[in-house]
Amino acid sequence: MAFHVMLVPTLGCPSNCSYCWSSEEGSPVMSIETIKEVVDWLGDFREGPVTLTFHGGEPLLAGYDFFKEALPLLAEGLGHLKPAFALQTNLWNLTPELAQLFAEYNIPIGSSIDGPKELNDFQRGKGYYDKTMRGYEIAKFHNLKVSFICTFTSYSIKFKEDIFNFFLEEGLTLKLHPALPSLRDENPEKWALPPDDYGKLLIYLLDKYLENMEDIQIMNIDSLCKSVFMRRGTVCTYVDCMDNTFTVGPDGNIYTCYRFVGMREYVMGKVRDKPTMDDLSKTAPWKLLQEYKKYVDRECGKCNYIKFCRGGCPYNAITPNKGRIRGVDPHCTAYKTIFKEITNRANKEFLGSSMGMGTSASQSKKKAKVGVMSIMLKRY
């Protein structure tokens, strides 16, 4: 089974998004020595393949020379694990030289735009939109694949139509993300998107996607439909991620998830010590997430959607309770809403197609309407 390791070169970031919980002023920058230690650690840690995602903060602050040296070290040193690379960046620091380097390693890029310029800059800071789009133009010129995360907040949800139309008209791939509370934030609920609103948003985007499938890709809707079809989660929010996802911070500390980077109480070890899976499993952070897994099995065992939800994100679950397990992901109601909607539609479509088996080909073509089954069977 594939596993995923996030590399966080720094928690520093030049932007100042209002709801951000993943940046830290004055954060150190990862050294090449740490990259070498990552190679030594992962070389014998487990069998592959492995995906290595550079995240942050803003990973491009590490600079061209860092990536120029780090990428071949990882690609060659972990060649037996068939490493694939990915990058999450605001694109501000993307240069033609970096773009060319990323193209050589076939690295897909994830970035962030919250919609039209005025709305985006209200949430992410003045000038953000123009700087990101300048980087996007460089990425496109070098044939890099770029998809955008759009963070919906308690404010921007009021403009969902404008946001969807923006992504549709600009021809941008959309991955939505609800603004979430953070263990680091003194006022965690200010921008957070309420679960009920999130559930309604997902259904709205499902409908809009089905109307415009030839002109846009909404990655969340794809993965949600795939999860229902395959009866298992297909992205980290809906799987038992504890054994398959790890993060290395700027100083070489190992965490279960990038959202814990910089928080001492969630450090599981250091890459220089080459901890084994057994070593990591004895740490408090690991045990906390395994406890969450057992909690989900106990509390959600009778839920129709447990196989492809798994209680949602453990970080989301412990955040409202100051790091303790007292409930599942607060967006549970949103997940149930969209999974139920997709399941019901798929069942109706399946029954409808079965009952119409006797109709002629021309009649079927006339009645044909794009539905969730078409997303479930979509190839990438």
N, C-alpha and C positions, 0 to 999 in steps of 0.2 A: 504494500500500500504506500502511496506517495505521502511524504510529509513536507511540512512548510516551516521555513525558518525566516523570520524577519530580522534584517540587519538595520539598526538605527544608528547611522553615523553621527548624528547629533540631535538634540532636542531643540536646538536653536532654530529660529525662523524669522525671516525679515518681515513677514506679514503679521497682522495683529487682529485676527478674526475674533469677533465679540464672544463667540460661544466655544472657542477652542480649548481643549484640555490636553493637547498633545505637544505643546511647545514649552520651552523653559529658557528664559533669558540667561546667558552666561554658561550654557551647557558646553561641556568639552566636545571635541571632535574626535571620532574614532581614528586610531592610528593603523598603519599598515601592519604593525606587529600584531594587533588584535585580529586583523583579517587572517594572518598566518596561523594564529591560535585557533580561529574558527575552523580553518581547514584541518588542522591537527585533531581537533575535537570531533568534527563530523565524519572524518575519514573512517573511524572505527565505531561511531556511535550507533548506527543502524544501517540497514540496507535501504537503497533508494527506490525510486527516483526522488529528488528533492527540488522544491521550488524555493528560490532565495529572493526575497523582496526587500529592496531598499526603501525604508520608511523614515519618518521623522516625527516632530520637527520638519525641517527641510533638508533632505539628504544631499541636495546639490551644493550646500554650503561646504561640503567636504572638498569640493573642487575637482578639476579635471585630472590633476596628477594622482589623486587618490583613486579615482575610478580606473584610470589608465593602468595602474598597478594592481588594484584589487580584483578586477574582472578576470584577467588571465590566471591569477593565483587561484581563484575559486573555480574557474572553469577547468583548469588542468589538474589542480590538486584534488578535486572532487569528481573527476571525470567518470569514475566508476559508478557514481550516483546519478549520472546523466542530468546535471543541474540545469534548470530553467530559471531565467531571471525576470524580475518585474521591478517597477519603480513607481513610487507615489510621490508627486512633486507639484508645487504650485507653478512650475515652469519659469519663474522669474529669472533664475540663474542659468537657464539652458542656453548654451552657446552652440554655434555650428560644429565646433570640435567635439563637444560632448554628444551632440546629436549623432554625428558620424560614428562615434565610438559605440553608442547604444545600438545603432543600426547594425553594426558588425556582430553584435551579440543577440540580435533579434529581440530586444527588450521592449515589451509593451509598457505604455505609460498610463498611469491613472493620475488625473488632476482634479481640480475642484472649481466649479463655477455654480453659483446659486441662482442663475437666471439672468434676466436683462441687466445691463450695466448699473442702472440706478439702484435696483433692488440688491444686486450682488454687493456693490460697494457700501450700501447701508449696513449690511451684515458683516462684510469682510474687510472693510476699510477703504477709504478713498484711494483710487489709483490701482486697486487690485485687478480689476477687470482688464484694463489696458495692458498691464504687465504680463498677465497670464496669457492673453491672446497674442501678444508679441512672441512669447515662447512657443505657443501653439503653432504659429506660422512657421517657425524654425523646425519644429517637429514634423509638420506636414511636408515641408520641403525635402526632408531626409526620409520620407516614407515610414515614419514611426507611427504605430497604431496608438491613438490617444482616446481614452474614454473619460468621461467627467462624472465625478460624484457631485450631486446637488443636495445640499443639506436643507431640509425643510424644518423651519422653526415655528414656534407659536405665532410668530409674526408673518412669515412668508407663506404659510399655509393659506392665507387669505387671497393669495395671488397665484394659486395653482394653475389656473388656465393660462395666465401670462407666461408662467414658467414652462409649462409643457409646450406652448406654441413657440417659445424661444428656441428650445432644443430641436423641435421639429423643423422650424424654418432655417436654423443654422446647420442642420444636418449633423448634429452631435449625438454621440452615443450617451445615454443617460443611465446613471446608477444613482438611485435616491438613497438618502441617509437621513434618518430622523435625528434632530438635535437631541443629545442625551445628557443627563446629569453626569457629573464627574466626582470621583473621590477627592480630586484636588480643588474643587470649586467651593467657595464660601457661599455662593448663591446658586446652587446647582439647577434649580428649577426655572430660572428666569427665561431661558430660550427654549427649554425642552418642549418637544412636541407631545401633547397628550395622546395616550394610546388610542382612544376612540377616534380622534382626528386622523391618526396614522392609518387605522383600519379603513376609514372612509377614503383616504387618499389612495391607498393601494387599489381599492375597487375602481375608483375614478381612473387611475392610470391603466388598469387592466382594460377598461372599456376604450380608452383613447388609443391604447396600443393596438387593440384588435381592429380599430378603424383605420390605423395608419401603419400597419406592419411593414409595408414595402418601403416606408420612408424613414423609419426610426427603429432603434433597438433600445428597449428598456431592460437592462440586465437583471434587475430584481424580479420582474414579472417572468422572465425566462426561467430563472432559477426556482422560483416558487412553483411554477407549473411543472417543471422537471421533477421537483421534490415529490409532488403529489403523484405523478406518473410512476416514478421509480420507488416510491414508498420509503424514501430516506432523504435526509437533508443533503444539499449539494453545495452549500456555502457554510462558512464557519459558524454563523449565528445559529444554525439548526443542526449541528452535529456535536458529538462528544469530542471536542477539540483537544482535550487535555493530553493525550498521548501523541498527537500528531502535529502540534503547532508550538513553536518556541520562538523566543525573541532574544536577540543579543543587543544590549545597550552600548552606548559610546565607550564605556569603560570595560567592556567585556563581561559584564554581569548577565546572567541568564534569567529570563522570566518566562512565565507561561504565555503571556500575551503582550503586545507592544503597548497596550493601554496602562500597563503597570510600570513601564520603564521609568526609572528615577525614584521609585518608592522602595526604600530599603527593606521594608517588611515583606516584600514580595520577591526578593532575590532568592533564586534557587541554587546558585553556584556561579563559578567563573569559568569561562572557556579555557583559560590557561591551565586549570586543574583537570581538564578532560573528564568531567563527570559522566558516569554511565547512566542509562535509564534507571537502573536500580538506585543509584545515588540520588537522582532527582526525585524519585518516588518517595524518599524518606523525608523530604523537606516539608515545612509547614504550608507553603503556597500550593504545592502539589496536593497535599492531603485536603486542603480546603476545597479545591475543585473536584476532587474525588468524592468529598462529602456532598457537594452540590449534585453530582451525578446520582448518588444514592437518594438524595432528597427528591429529585425529579422522578426517579423510578417509583418512589413511594407515593408522592403527591399527585403525579400526573398519569399513573398507571392505567386509569380507566378512560383517559382522553383519547378521542378518535385520531388525534393528530400527533401523538407522542413519537411515533416512529420517524416522522420527518420534521419534527420541531425540537424535541429534546429539551423543552423548557426554555429555549432561547439562549441568549448570551449570559454566561455566568457573571461577567463583570457588571452587566446591567442589573443582574439580580442582587448582587451584594452592595451596590452603590447606595441605594436608599437606606440600607441598614448598617452603614458604616463598616463594611467589610464582613458582616455576618450573614449567615444563610437563614433567612426567615421568609423567603418567598421565591418564586421564579421570576424570570424577566418581566418587568412591569408592562412590556408591550405584548404580553400573552394574549390579551383581548384582541389586539390588532392582528396577531398571527392567526388566531382562531377565525376571525372574521374573513380573512383572505383565503385561508385554506378551505374553509367551508364553502365559500363562493366558488372557488375553482373546482372543488370536488363535485358540487351540485351541478355546475355547468357541464363538466365532463360527463357525468352520468346521463344527463339529458341528451347531450350530443350523441353519446354512444347508443342510447336507446332509440333516438330518432333515426340514426343511420341504419340500425338493425331493422326497424319497422319499415323503413323505406327501401328495403332491398329489392322489392319487386318493381320499382319504378324504372322507367327507361333512363338511359344515360343522359338524354337531352333534358328530361324533367329534373334529374338530380342536379345537373349543372345549373339549371335555372334557380333551384331552391338553395343551392350551396351558399353558405355564409361562413366567413372566417370565425372560428371559435377557439376555445382554449386547447382543444385537441391538436390544433395546428401548431400551437406553441410547444406543447408537450413533445411533438414529433419533429420539431425543428432541428435542423443540423447546423453545426457551427463550423 
